[in-house]
Amino acid sequence: MESEIDYQTLKDLIDETPVKYGEMFEFLNHSYHISLTEHTPKDQEQGYPPVFWKIQTDIVEFDIYIPTNLVKKKFRKAVLFHETLEAALYSQIEPELGSDEALNMAHSIAVEQELRYAKETIKPKHFNEYLALREELLKH
């Protein structure tokens, strides 16, 4: 199983991509669409995660959902980095590992690399707030 994703390439792409509703971008020959949403109490009750990606939508290969009521603007690029990396990794390794194992592996790697991205891009005075948000999001 071979998975090659260059951290710096993805970092540069996320740094350049505006995090706004309807924004589309490409990474590793896959197309992505940003959907800024709201995570409601009903979503919570039904067990829907606040942040997620969805494969093969009508518009692009991956939709990335980021809840504006939970994720402040200053943290959205870190979340976008995580979801983009996770979706890209999943698409590479799923054929060999199967859906559940691929998702678990992709998520683990994305969590690790997202922290690296956040350390490099989020101002130190906001970093602890980001870590608290990240911990809350990872519970889902």
Beta strands, then each sheet from edge to edge (+ up, - down):
strand 1: 24-27
strand 2: 30-37
strand 3: 52-55
strand 4: 62-67
sheet 1: 1+ 2- 4- 3+
end
